[in-house]
Amino acid sequence: MDMQRFVQKWIDYFSNPEFWDKAFAAFIEITLILVISAIVVRVARAVIARVFRIRRRTPLRGNERRDTTILRLLQNIVVYLVYFSAIVGILSSLGIQVAGLLAGAGVAGLAIGFGAQSLVKDVITGFFIIFEDQFGVGDYIKLTGGEGTVVEIGLRTTKIQGPTGEQHIIPNGGITNVTNYSVNNTKATIDLDVPVNADIEAVQSVIQQYLNTLPAEHEELVRAPQFLGVVNFTKDEATVRITYETLPRQAAAVGRVMRRDVISIFAQFGFIATDSDEGDE
């Protein structure tokens, strides 16, 4: 009997036209909230991006790498705020008392506060990473959790794309020691072995002439590479060294070209040479 009354109660509830009027009104309101939220997010992200584009064109423009990092962060914050407001609006549309819910959440938050210490640490560390400009979006870095190009710095995590395409998602609080390869110029060396009885002065003259032509062809070079001369020798071979400086992380590509050309020049002038050591990265 009790079951029949229970079932009848719900049948009457869902059969009531007033229920369907309220449900339809709530559906319309929720749909409008979602549509308006999506539009606000899209417009806000576009406005933020445009502001930073204008900033880059001004004479007082800032660090482009830092600007890109802050741009991504601001866009993420906008998404969080807008959709949090949307959730509050949807709950209100469903007749849920948001004020009471938030008060309860405050009590619950106090209860789990000790368990959220890592989250607070992640957010604070992320703030100081951006504030101190330790690294930014587009930088190639190495840290405990991975190595690769920074894709995004969020409030809680940093995303890094590895050399082979894998993505590392690392909590900011776990980032301790960081090596940033994208801040300073890269210095590298190339060692080549030639016969110990070769005319080193002739080798230096020919190679240095070639090295002096490289800055015009490779804008990655800071200055013309230098032929240092003999740095080591054995009874059969002498090791000669070339040093060069490039923009960050460009040494490997330039080094490959130089090795190819130098070995070709050695063969052309009768200097038999082998690549003995790589000094670039």
C-alpha positions as CSV (number, residue, x, y, z in Angstrom):
1,M,0.0,0.0,0.0
2,D,2.8,2.3,0.9
3,M,4.5,1.5,-2.4
4,Q,1.4,2.4,-4.3
5,R,1.1,5.7,-2.6
6,F,4.7,6.4,-3.3
7,V,4.4,5.6,-7.0
8,Q,1.2,7.6,-7.3
9,K,2.8,10.6,-5.6
10,W,5.5,10.7,-8.2
11,I,3.0,10.1,-11.1
12,D,1.0,13.1,-9.9
13,Y,4.1,15.1,-9.5
14,F,5.3,14.5,-13.1
15,S,1.8,14.9,-14.4
16,N,1.4,18.3,-13.0
17,P,1.5,20.9,-15.8
18,E,3.2,23.3,-13.3
19,F,6.2,21.0,-13.1
20,W,6.6,20.9,-16.9
21,D,6.3,24.7,-17.0
22,K,9.1,25.1,-14.5
23,A,11.2,22.4,-16.2
24,F,10.8,24.2,-19.6
25,A,11.7,27.5,-18.0
26,A,14.7,26.0,-16.3
27,F,15.8,24.4,-19.6
28,I,15.6,27.7,-21.4
29,E,17.5,29.5,-18.7
30,I,20.2,26.9,-18.5
31,T,20.6,26.9,-22.3
32,L,20.9,30.7,-22.3
33,I,23.5,30.6,-19.4
34,L,25.6,28.1,-21.4
35,V,25.4,29.9,-24.6
36,I,26.1,33.3,-23.0
37,S,29.0,31.8,-21.1
38,A,30.6,30.3,-24.2
39,I,30.2,33.7,-26.0
40,V,31.8,35.6,-23.1
41,V,34.7,33.2,-22.9
42,R,35.3,33.4,-26.7
43,V,35.1,37.2,-26.7
44,A,37.2,37.6,-23.6
45,R,39.9,35.3,-24.9
46,A,39.9,37.2,-28.2
47,V,40.1,40.6,-26.5
48,I,43.0,39.5,-24.3
49,A,44.9,38.1,-27.3
50,R,44.3,41.4,-29.2
51,V,45.5,43.5,-26.3
52,F,48.8,41.5,-26.2
53,R,49.1,41.8,-30.0
54,I,48.8,45.5,-29.7
55,R,51.3,45.6,-26.9
56,R,53.9,43.7,-29.0
57,R,53.6,46.4,-31.7
58,T,54.2,49.3,-29.3
59,P,57.7,50.8,-28.7
60,L,57.5,49.8,-25.1
61,R,56.6,46.2,-25.8
62,G,57.7,43.7,-23.2
63,N,59.3,40.3,-23.3
64,E,57.4,38.3,-26.0
65,R,58.0,35.0,-24.3
66,R,56.7,36.3,-21.0
67,D,53.7,38.0,-22.7
68,T,52.8,34.6,-24.3
69,T,52.9,32.9,-20.9
70,I,50.8,35.6,-19.2
71,L,48.4,35.6,-22.1
72,R,47.7,31.8,-21.8
73,L,47.3,32.2,-18.0
74,L,44.8,35.1,-18.2
75,Q,42.8,33.2,-20.8
76,N,42.6,30.2,-18.5
77,I,41.5,32.3,-15.6
78,V,38.7,33.8,-17.7
79,V,37.5,30.3,-18.5
80,Y,37.6,29.3,-14.8
81,L,35.7,32.4,-13.6
82,V,33.0,32.4,-16.3
83,Y,32.2,28.7,-16.1
84,F,32.2,28.8,-12.3
85,S,29.6,31.6,-12.5
86,A,27.7,29.5,-15.0
87,I,27.6,26.6,-12.6
88,V,26.2,28.9,-9.9
89,G,23.6,30.2,-12.2
90,I,22.5,26.7,-13.3
91,L,22.2,25.6,-9.7
92,S,20.0,28.6,-9.0
93,S,17.9,27.8,-12.0
94,L,17.3,24.3,-10.6
95,G,16.1,25.8,-7.3
96,I,19.2,24.9,-5.3
97,Q,20.1,27.4,-2.6
98,V,23.5,28.5,-3.7
99,A,24.2,30.5,-0.6
100,G,23.7,27.5,1.7
101,L,25.7,25.3,-0.6
102,L,28.6,27.7,-0.6
103,A,28.4,28.0,3.2
104,G,28.5,24.2,3.4
105,A,31.4,24.2,1.0
106,G,33.2,26.6,3.3
107,V,32.8,24.3,6.2
108,A,33.9,21.3,4.1
109,G,36.8,23.3,2.8
110,L,38.0,24.0,6.3
111,A,37.7,20.2,7.1
112,I,39.9,19.2,4.1
113,G,42.2,22.2,4.2
114,F,45.1,20.2,5.5
115,G,44.7,17.8,2.6
116,A,44.8,20.6,0.1
117,Q,48.2,21.8,1.0
118,S,49.7,20.4,-2.1
119,L,47.2,22.3,-4.2
120,V,48.0,25.6,-2.5
121,K,51.7,24.9,-3.0
122,D,51.1,24.2,-6.7
123,V,49.3,27.6,-7.2
124,I,51.9,29.6,-5.2
125,T,54.8,28.0,-7.0
126,G,53.1,28.6,-10.4
127,F,52.7,32.3,-9.4
128,F,56.4,32.7,-8.6
129,I,57.4,30.9,-11.8
130,I,55.6,33.5,-13.8
131,F,56.4,36.5,-11.6
132,E,60.2,35.7,-11.6
133,D,60.1,34.7,-15.3
134,Q,61.9,31.4,-14.6
135,F,60.6,30.0,-17.9
136,G,57.8,30.7,-20.3
137,V,55.7,29.2,-23.1
138,G,57.9,28.1,-25.9
139,D,61.0,27.7,-23.8
140,Y,62.9,24.4,-23.9
141,I,63.6,23.3,-20.4
142,K,64.7,20.3,-18.4
143,L,63.4,19.4,-14.9
144,T,62.9,16.4,-12.7
145,G,59.5,15.4,-14.3
146,G,60.6,15.7,-18.0
147,E,62.3,17.6,-20.7
148,G,60.9,19.5,-23.7
149,T,59.1,22.6,-24.9
150,V,56.8,24.4,-22.5
151,V,53.2,24.3,-23.9
152,E,51.3,25.9,-21.1
153,I,51.8,27.2,-17.6
154,G,48.6,27.0,-15.6
155,L,47.6,27.8,-12.0
156,R,48.3,24.3,-10.9
157,T,50.3,22.5,-13.5
158,T,52.8,23.0,-16.3
159,K,52.5,21.2,-19.6
160,I,55.7,20.2,-21.5
161,Q,55.9,18.6,-24.9
162,G,58.8,16.2,-25.1
163,P,61.2,15.8,-28.1
164,T,59.2,12.8,-29.5
165,G,55.8,14.4,-29.0
166,E,54.9,13.1,-25.6
167,Q,53.3,15.5,-23.1
168,H,54.4,15.8,-19.5
169,I,51.9,17.4,-17.1
170,I,53.8,18.4,-14.0
171,P,52.4,19.9,-10.8
172,N,54.0,23.3,-10.2
173,G,54.7,22.4,-6.6
174,G,56.9,19.5,-7.8
175,I,59.2,21.8,-9.9
176,T,62.4,22.4,-8.1
177,N,65.6,22.5,-10.2
178,V,65.0,23.8,-13.8
179,T,67.5,24.1,-16.6
180,N,66.3,26.6,-19.3
181,Y,68.0,26.2,-22.6
182,S,66.1,29.1,-24.3
183,V,67.4,32.1,-22.4
184,N,71.1,32.4,-23.2
185,N,73.0,31.9,-26.4
186,T,74.5,28.5,-27.0
187,K,78.3,28.0,-27.2
188,A,79.6,24.9,-28.9
189,T,82.8,23.4,-30.3
190,I,83.7,21.1,-33.2
191,D,86.8,18.9,-33.0
192,L,88.4,17.4,-36.1
193,D,91.4,15.1,-36.4
194,V,94.0,15.8,-39.1
195,P,97.3,14.0,-39.9
196,V,99.9,15.2,-37.4
197,N,102.2,16.2,-40.3
198,A,99.6,18.4,-42.0
199,D,100.3,22.1,-42.5
200,I,98.2,23.5,-39.6
201,E,98.7,27.1,-40.8
202,A,97.3,26.3,-44.2
203,V,94.5,24.4,-42.6
204,Q,93.7,27.4,-40.4
205,S,93.8,29.9,-43.3
206,V,91.5,27.9,-45.5
207,I,89.0,27.0,-42.7
208,Q,88.9,30.5,-41.2
209,Q,88.1,32.0,-44.6
210,Y,85.1,29.7,-44.8
211,L,84.1,30.4,-41.3
212,N,84.0,34.2,-41.9
213,T,81.4,33.7,-44.6
214,L,78.9,31.9,-42.3
215,P,77.2,34.8,-40.5
216,A,75.9,36.1,-43.8
217,E,74.3,32.7,-44.5
218,H,73.2,31.7,-41.1
219,E,71.4,34.4,-39.0
220,E,71.5,32.0,-36.0
221,L,75.2,32.7,-35.6
222,V,76.0,35.5,-33.2
223,R,79.4,36.1,-34.8
224,A,81.8,34.3,-37.1
225,P,83.1,31.0,-35.7
226,Q,86.8,30.9,-34.7
227,F,89.4,28.3,-35.6
228,L,91.3,27.8,-32.3
229,G,94.0,25.6,-33.7
230,V,95.5,22.4,-32.2
231,V,94.1,21.3,-28.8
232,N,95.5,17.8,-28.7
233,F,97.7,15.4,-30.7
234,T,99.0,11.9,-30.8
235,K,101.8,10.4,-32.9
236,D,99.5,10.0,-35.9
237,E,96.8,12.8,-35.6
238,A,96.3,16.3,-34.4
239,T,93.0,17.5,-33.1
240,V,91.9,21.0,-34.2
241,R,89.0,22.9,-32.7
242,I,86.4,25.3,-34.0
243,T,84.3,27.3,-31.6
244,Y,81.0,29.1,-32.3
245,E,78.1,30.8,-30.6
246,T,74.5,30.8,-31.8
247,L,71.1,31.9,-30.7
248,P,69.5,29.6,-28.0
249,R,69.3,25.9,-29.2
250,Q,70.5,26.6,-32.7
251,A,74.0,25.1,-32.3
252,A,73.2,21.6,-33.4
253,A,71.7,22.6,-36.8
254,V,74.5,25.0,-37.6
255,G,77.1,22.5,-36.4
256,R,75.9,19.8,-38.8
257,V,76.3,22.2,-41.7
258,M,79.7,23.3,-40.6
259,R,80.9,19.7,-40.2
260,R,79.7,18.8,-43.7
261,D,81.4,21.8,-45.3
262,V,84.6,21.6,-43.3
263,I,85.1,17.9,-44.1
264,S,84.4,18.7,-47.8
265,I,87.0,21.5,-47.7
266,F,89.6,19.3,-46.1
267,A,89.1,16.7,-48.8
268,Q,89.3,19.3,-51.5
269,F,92.7,20.6,-50.2
270,G,94.1,17.2,-49.4
271,F,93.7,17.4,-45.6
272,I,92.3,14.1,-44.5
273,A,90.1,14.7,-41.5
274,T,87.6,12.9,-39.2
275,D,85.0,14.4,-36.8
276,S,86.4,13.5,-33.4
277,D,84.0,15.1,-31.0
278,E,80.7,17.0,-30.8
279,G,80.6,20.0,-28.5
280,D,77.1,21.3,-29.4
281,E,73.7,20.2,-28.2
